[in-house]
Amino acid sequence: MSKYQGRELLTPEERERLTRMPTDISEWDLGASFTLTPHDLEIVNQHRRDHNRLGFAVQLCVLRFTGWPLSEVKIVPLPFSNT
């Protein structure tokens, strides 16, 4: 390890706030953000096997919506998990 330590760009609180999915998203925004385009479906179908297509599609939508991979999103609000 270098003697120069990197400085974190975000505090833990800032990072948590940025990786949190909103709880007050409208149904329209939910549909607009989590509907796959024909191109998205083509990528999912061409490059993924049957057993992980859904997971890949969810990862794609969460990354597009939040800018963070699903592994960084700590809480998925009810509107997202019931749809």
N, C-alpha and C positions, 0 to 999 in steps of 0.2 A: 504494500500500500504506500502511496506517495505521502510525503510529509505535508503536502498541501491537500487539505480536506475540502471537498466540494461543499458549497453552501446550498441548502435546500431552497428552491424557489418559492415554495408554498409552505405555510405553516400547516400542521396537521388539521387544524380547524378549517382553513381555506380549502385544503384538498378534499376534506369530507364534504364540504358544502358544494364544491364543483362536481363531485362524483355522485351526488345524491340525485336521484330522479325525482322530478316534481310530483307532488301528490294532487295538485289541482289542475291537471291537464284536461282539456275539453275532449269530448268524444271525437270531434272533428280533427283536432290536432293529433290525437292518438291514431286515428285512421290514416291521416296524411303521413305521419312519421313512420308508421309500422306496416304500411302496405308495400309489398314488393313490386317493383316495376317488371315489365317483361325482361329487361336486361338482367335485373337481379335474379329472376327465376332461371334464366339461361345459365348464369354463373353457378348458381346453387345446383342445378341439375347436371351440368357438365363436369363439375370439378369435385363433387362430393358423392359419397356412397349413400345408399338408402338409409343406413342406420344413423347417419349424422347430419342429414340435410336440415332437419328442423333446428338443431343446435346452431349450425352455421348461419341459417337465416336469422335466428334470434340475435346472434352475435353481430351480424351485419346491421340490423336495425338499431340495436342499442348503441353501437359505435357511431352510427350516423346521427342518432338523436342526441347523445350526450357528448360525443367526442372522446369517450373513454371505452376501453374494452369491458365486457361484462365482468371480468375478474376484478376490476377496480370499483365496480358499482356495488356498494355494500348492502343497500336496501332497495328492493323492488316493490314499489307501492301496489296496493290492491288493484287499481284500474289496469295495470299492466299484466298482472298475473291472472285476472279473471276473464280476459278477452279471448 
